[in-house]
Amino acid sequence: MRPRPLQGLPPLVSVATRLLILGSFPSVASLQSQQYYAHPQNHFWKILQALWPAHPLPGREQYAERCAWVLAHGLGIWDVYASCEREGSLDSAIRNPEVNDFAALRRRCPQLRLIVHNGGESFRHAKSVRSALGVEDFPLVKLPSTSPANASWSFERKLSAWREAVVQAGLL
């Protein structure tokens, strides 16, 4: 018997989104809490705070405020996959994925300047994301995954790569 498909989270974007961060699919912890990057060992939120140290990021228990913080900084968050089958949280366990509708995203984010892929699984779909946006030269960047499974990159090395992308989008 096939497992029931898991449904991803809705996009966190606004008309002011300039940089869209695309993951692959939410972890088990994220799906359970209905929050992006909810696993406590994921470096995602720690990296964002390090990029804007003068603007304190609300705590984990204040997710609505975190979302407002993200949007206020010109960021957006979404995933490549709308749904998939998966046991656990590893990208390598993803089966039968359905890709999100990126064609509609361009209308929702008219100031979008850059899409960054949070890891390799997300980046596998960079060309189809670009095609769906209808702009063949749209900048797409592969960043090191913030996942705790990406232990080969130190926090400082991840932060440096992420900082370059934020600067490229004109947000720092």
N, C-alpha and C positions, 0 to 999 in steps of 0.2 A: 504494500500500500504506500502510495506517495504521500509525503508530508503536505499539509495544507500550506499554500503560499503565504509568506509573510508580507505584510504591507509596510512600506516605508513611511517616513514622516513628510508632512507638507513642506514646501519651500519656505524658507525664512528670507524674504526679500522685500524691497520697497522700491519706489521710483528713484530713490537716492542711491541704490546699490551700484557701486562702481567696480567692486571686486567680488566675484562669486567663488566660494569655496565648495568644490564638489568632492564628496566622499564616494565610496562605493555603495554601501548599504549600512544602516544603523546596526550597532552591536546589540547583543541580547539585552545588556543593561540599558541602552538607549531606547530600545523598543518597549521594555518594561516600564520605564519612567516617562516615555514619550518626550524625550529631550535629546537633542544632538550632543554627541560626545559625552555621554553620561558616565562612562567607565572612569572611576577615580584615578586610574594610572595613565589615562590618555593625556598626552601633553598639549592637546588643542587649546584649552582655556588658559593654561599656564603660558603658552606662547603668545596668545593675544594680549594677556596682561603685561608680558615683558615688552611687547611692541609699543604699548601705550601706558607706561608706568605712572604717568601723572593722572590717569583716569581710572580709579579703582573699579575693578570688575566686580559686580555683585556676586555673592556666594552661590554655591551649588543649589541651595534651597530656595533661591530667588530666581528661578528660571525665566519668568516673564521679564524681569528687570535685565537679566543677561541678554535676552533677545533684543530688548530695546537698546542696550549698549552696543550690540553688534550692528544694528541698523543705523544707529547714530554715528558710527565710525565708517559708514559707507560700505559695509560688508553684507554679504548674503551667504546663506548656507543651504545646501541641498545635496542630494545624492544622485548618482548616475542611474541607479536602479529604483524603479517604483515598487517592485515586488520581486520576490525570488523564493526559492526553497533553500533552506540552510539549517544544518545542525551546528550549534555553537555560534561563534562570532567571526571565525576566520574567513577571509575572502576566498581562499582556496576551496572552501566548502559550499560556495554559492552554486546553485543549480537552477536552470530554467529561469534566468532573470528576464524581467521586462524593463526596458529602458524608459526613463521619464520623458515627458513631452517638452523638449527644449525649444520647439518652434514658438510656443506661446510665451516663453520666458523673455524674449527680446522686447515684446510689447510691455511687459510688466516692469522691465528694468531698462528704461531708455538711456540711462547714463552708464550702462555697463561698459567697462574698459578692458577687463581682464578676467579670465577664468583660470583658477588654479585647481589642479587635481591633487587631492590629499592622498597620494600613494599611487602605486602602479596599476591596481585593478581599475580604479577610476580613469586613469590616463589611457587605458586600452581603448576607451571610447571617445578620445579627444576628437578624432576626425569626424565621427558621426555627430558629436555635439556641435562642432563648427558648421557642419553641413546643415543641421537643423536650424541653426541661427541664421543661415542664409548669407553668411559673410565668410568667404573662403580665407581671408587673411586675418581673421579675428585671433588675437593673441591667446594662446593656451600654454600653461606652464605646469610641468610635472614637479611637485614638491615631495619631499620625503614625508612618508606617512607619520602622523602624530600618534599612531597606535602603539600600545605597549609591546606589541609583537615586533615592532621595528626597533629592536635593541641594538642594531649595528650602527645607528646614528646617535651620537650624543645629543643631549638637549641643546647645547650651544651650537652645534652644527645644524640642527633642525631650525633653530631660531634664526641663524644667519640666512639660510635659504628662504625662509618665510619673510624675513625683513626685506630682502631684495624684491620679492614679488609685491609687497605692500608699497614699496617705494615706486616700483614700475607702474602701479595703478594710481600713483599720485596721492596716496593717503597718508604718507609720512614725509 
